[in-house]
Structure formats: C-alpha cells, structure tokens
C-alpha cells in the first residue's frame, strides 16, 4: 500500500474516531441534561404556563426563573421524544430543586399543576368567610364589589340568604380559579350534604323542611364544644321544639346583635327582641346563623334520644356541658358553672 493511500486511510479512521467521540460526548451531554438535576431552582420557585404560551415562550419563562441548563435544540429534542412539545397544559407548576428536565416536561405534559388549599371553617358566618376569601392567594377575586344579594345572584341563587349555604371543608383550587368558582363548589357541596341528611332523617323530627334542618344545624354548630356532644345537643333542641319550648340559645342572640356584639352578652341583650332572639321568640330563627359542618347537619336530622331539656357549660375550659332533665337540675348546674367561672376569672357570669 502506498504512503498516500495509507495517509488517506488514517485520515478517515481518525475522522471517524473524532466524529464518534464528539457524538458520544454530545449524547452524554444530552443524557446529563435530560436526566440530571436542573440548576438554578430555588425552593418555592414556580412556573406558570398561560393559555397561548408557545413551547419557546415556556423556555423563556424557565430562563427567567433561573434555569440555564440545555440549549433550545436539546429542549426541543427532549420534548419531541417525550411527546410533550405541543401538549404542555396550562397551569402553575412547582419547580422542585433536584428535578430533571424530563421530569419537568412530563409534569407539564400530564398537567400536574400546583393545587392550593382553602378551608371554610365550621361555625364561620358569611362575613368571616368573605374576609378569608379576600385574603386567599392566588385565588382570583371576583366578588369584593358584590353585596350578599349580588353574590348569591352570581351563584344562580337569587333571593337566597347566604348564611349557612357553603359547606365547611378544605377545597383545592388551581391558579386561575376565582373566589366565585370556589363558592359555587362549596354551595353545591352543602346542597348535596343537606339533601342526603334529610333523605336519611329520623322519624318524628319537629322539622318540616331541609331549610329548617339547616337552621337547626347552624345552632348546633355554634353550641357544640365537643364533637361527641353534637347529637345530644341536637336532641335537647329537638325536644324543646316538639314541646313548644323556646330554644333560648345565646348564639342566635349574638347573631341578631350583629356588629353591636362586643364579646359579652348581657341580660338586656337577651331581652332585646330581634328576629334571631330565641329567648323572646318561639321556634327557629329565620335563617342559619353560621356555616354548619356535615356532622352538625347529620346531628340535626338524627338527634340522640333522651329526656334532657337543658344544658349548660361545665365551666372548666373543656367545652363540655352538663345536661339536665328538669329546670331545677339545670339551675343547680348553672350555679355550679357560675362558681367555677368566678374561680377562674374573678367575674360575674350568667348561665345559659
């Protein structure tokens, strides 16, 4: 073989080796990019994919978030391999320290967006609920300019009083959802829970409609210090209604006082007549007085059996009550409550 031919052969061999080495290095770099941890991600960093964002716009947002790994071509090749390029779903995504480019693209392809939580607390009234919604982020705010009537109209519930109409529980939502969206879900959940409880109600209830059950449930919610006492308290109220006795429950009086309530309820407040004063008026108040939870709604429709007609707080800070069958027993329990209260706080107190 001539030197010329040998030189040409060596050139091609070397060229092939170099090309192979470069290809291997490129592949190794690509694999490191695709499966290695992305750099520049801080704890709590997020990426928002908005409607209309192109794949290249998403890459720009990643750069803005501090992710510098990978060239545009590498991202495009990886997206094509993962069938993700044209399938990134709208939403907010958590950029987790240590995640790879492949994990991020699969997350966006499958729409595994961040889900935020908002909890409606049992016993909240509508003012407390709306105040908490106004502080929820990133929930879109559509309702701050609406009064209660406009709010209910926006929920297709024109003429419905808003109190007690939203089921207390924790709701998940995503960026882009609004306070109105969340309230609509909570209202539907309340309707379903109330209807189920009403369909399974006990025989002989002194209640004519699901609405009355909701009103009673709201009172039970506000009177309950311990979950174990719900059905028992419901039983007391049910028997009082059956016998034509007034409910005489402080939370209804407080609700009727509205902004005038300063944390104390006085004897003159019990004597001041309002539509919600169950010391001066028979039967149930005209609307719920709070947001009752599912357990309180079930208790209102399936109260405990018994013959107790009164209850008063023990006064030891436990939230428990003393239940009595007769008024004389109740008065004795009230005196004991006052004694404990004065021992703890050194003040006067009034029994329920």
C-alpha positions, 0 to 999 in steps of 0.5 A: 500500500502506498504512503498516500493511500495509507495517509488517506486511510488514517485520515478517515479512521481518525475522522471517524474516531473524532466524529464518534467521540464528539457524538458520544460526548454530545449524547452524554451531554444530552443524557446529563441534561435530560436526566440530571438535576436542573440548576438554578431552582430555588425552593418555592420557585414556580412556573406558570404556563398561560393559555397561548404560551408557545413551547419557546415562550415556556423556555423563556419563562424557565430562563427567567426563573433561573434555569440555564441548563440545555440549549433550545435544540436539546429542549426541543429534542427532549420534548419531541421524544417525550411527546410533550412539545405541543401538549404542555397544559396550562397551569402553575407548576412547582419547580422542585430543586433536584428535578430533571428536565424530563421530569419537568416536561412530563409534569407539564405534559400530564398537567400536574399543576400546583393545587392550593388549599382553602378551608371554610371553617365550621361555625364561620358566618358569611362575613368571616368567610368573605374576609378569608376569601379576600385574603386567599392567594392566588385565588382570583377575586371576583366578588369584593364589589358584590353585596350578599344579594349580588353574590348569591345572584352570581351563584344562580341563587337569587333571593337566597340568604347566604348564611349557612349555604357553603359547606365547611371543608378544605377545597383545592383550587388551581391558579386561575380559579376565582373566589366565585368558582370556589363558592359555587363548589362549596354551595353545591357541596352543602346542597348535596350534604343537606339533601342526603341528611334529610333523605336519611332523617329520623322519624318524628323530627319537629322539622318540616323542611331541609331549610329548617334542618339547616337552621337547626344545624347552624345552632348546633354548630355554634353550641357544640364544644365537643364533637361527641356532644353534637347529637345530644345537643341536637336532641335537647333542641329537638325536644324543646321544639316538639314541646313548644319550648323556646330554644333560648340559645345565646348564639342566635342572640349574638347573631341578631346583635350583629356588629353591636356584639362586643364579646359579652352578652348581657341580660338586656341583650337577651331581652332585646327582641330581634328576629334571631332572639330565641329567648323572646321568640318561639321556634327557629330563627329565620335563617342559619346563623353560621356555616354548619359542618356535615356532622352538625347537619347529620346531628340535626336530622338524627338527634340522640334520644333522651329526656334532657331539656337543658344544658349548660357549660361545665365551666372548666375550659373543656367545652363540655356541658352538663345536661339536665332533665328538669329546670331545677337540675339545670339551675343547680348546674348553672350555679355550679358553672357560675362558681367555677367561672368566678374561680377562674376569672374573678367575674360575674357570669350568667348561665345559659 
